Amino acid sequence: MSTMADDINEQVNAGRKTIAMSTEEADELEPRRVPPAVIAAGVGAAVIGLGLLGWLIYRSRRRRTLLEQLQAALPDRMSELRDLGVDWRDQLRERGVDWRDQLRERVKKAL
């Protein structure tokens, strides 16, 4: 009987080993789970990135204010403005018009 009992014990032990090996393999086959904190951090970074991108697009496409438009239209330096005045004066002289008289007439009309 002892051989029969030993055979039964060996079979039971072999079954236990098979079950233990199969559960180890199942743990290896199970996909790894990403912690919720990592997922939350990724979603937060994506939202911040999209918000920043939207803000940059808004800033680049917004209309310029009236002051910005005036600054873009006016000369950057006073020397450029002076050159424009000299050119205007020279053009009037070429036409035979005294620019001082023109200026006086405009001032009289304005007052």
Phi and psi in degrees as a GROMACS rama.xvg file:
@    title "Ramachandran Plot"
@    xaxis  label "Phi"
@    yaxis  label "Psi"
@TYPE xy
-66.5574  -31.9158  SER-2
-69.8896  -37.6515  THR-3
-67.7311  -39.6828  MET-4
-66.8678  -38.2275  ALA-5
-66.1961  -39.9857  ASP-6
-63.5652  -40.939  ASP-7
-65.4281  -43.229  ILE-8
-61.8749  -40.3883  ASN-9
-64.1036  -41.7815  GLU-10
-65.784  -40.7411  GLN-11
-65.3715  -43.7007  VAL-12
-64.4883  -39.4063  ASN-13
-64.6902  -39.1726  ALA-14
-64.0126  -41.2656  GLY-15
-63.4467  -41.6708  ARG-16
-62.6558  -40.5983  LYS-17
-63.7253  -43.1059  THR-18
-64.1296  -43.0252  ILE-19
-62.9307  -42.005  ALA-20
-66.7708  -38.6318  MET-21
-69.108  -34.5223  SER-22
-71.5588  -33.7135  THR-23
-64.9704  -42.494  GLU-24
-65.4659  -37.0759  GLU-25
-65.5342  -37.0063  ALA-26
-65.7209  -37.4645  ASP-27
-69.4348  -34.1102  GLU-28
-78.167  -21.9934  LEU-29
-68.1454  130.851  GLU-30
-66.3449  149.54  PRO-31
-74.5194  142.238  ARG-32
-99.3195  138.417  ARG-33
-85.2402  132.595  VAL-34
-61.5916  143.754  PRO-35
-58.6319  -30.6371  PRO-36
-64.5778  -37.0581  ALA-37
-68.3007  -40.4838  VAL-38
-64.2137  -43.8613  ILE-39
-62.8722  -40.4181  ALA-40
-64.9283  -40.2143  ALA-41
-64.3312  -43.6825  GLY-42
-65.0503  -41.8506  VAL-43
-62.1185  -42.9244  GLY-44
-64.2256  -38.8612  ALA-45
-65.2642  -41.783  ALA-46
-64.6066  -43.8851  VAL-47
-63.4675  -42.025  ILE-48
-62.4036  -43.7279  GLY-49
-66.6103  -38.1156  LEU-50
-63.5379  -42.751  GLY-51
-64.1658  -42.1574  LEU-52
-62.745  -43.5588  LEU-53
-62.5512  -40.8819  GLY-54
-64.3325  -41.7339  TRP-55
-63.8322  -40.5883  LEU-56
-66.0873  -41.4124  ILE-57
-61.2174  -45.2976  TYR-58
-65.068  -35.1484  ARG-59
-78.2429  -25.1381  SER-60
-102.146  -4.95557  ARG-61
-71.0209  155.269  ARG-62
-74.0858  147.236  ARG-63
-76.8691  147.66  ARG-64
-73.6599  167.844  THR-65
-60.6634  -40.7086  LEU-66
-63.4601  -42.2206  LEU-67
-64.246  -36.9986  GLU-68
-66.7945  -40.7733  GLN-69
-64.9349  -42.5247  LEU-70
-63.2442  -35.5905  GLN-71
-70.7718  -31.0362  ALA-72
-81.5266  -32.1243  ALA-73
-81.7052  153.996  LEU-74
-62.5973  150.782  PRO-75
-74.8281  -33.0155  ASP-76
-122.221  154.871  ARG-77
-66.4101  -30.5486  MET-78
-63.2779  -36.7247  SER-79
-66.229  -38.6157  GLU-80
-65.7779  -40.9328  LEU-81
-62.9072  -42.2565  ARG-82
-61.1097  -38.3456  ASP-83
-63.9357  -39.8656  LEU-84
-65.7457  -40.3502  GLY-85
-64.6878  -42.8598  VAL-86
-60.9636  -42.2347  ASP-87
-63.3188  -42.1089  TRP-88
-63.9097  -43.2624  ARG-89
-64.2446  -38.2644  ASP-90
-64.1687  -39.2179  GLN-91
-66.2392  -39.1981  LEU-92
-64.2935  -39.7256  ARG-93
-62.5055  -33.2419  GLU-94
-80.3709  -6.6693  ARG-95
84.483  21.3199  GLY-96
-105.312  132.909  VAL-97
-81.7492  118.007  ASP-98
-66.7364  -25.8055  TRP-99
-67.5661  -41.3415  ARG-100
-63.8241  -41.2773  ASP-101
-58.5423  -45.3677  GLN-102
-64.7091  -43.3951  LEU-103
-60.5106  -42.9978  ARG-104
-62.2438  -42.2523  GLU-105
-65.7094  -38.2563  ARG-106
-67.7147  -41.7815  VAL-107
-61.5804  -41.5841  LYS-108
-66.34  -35.599  LYS-109
-71.9448  -32.2858  ALA-110
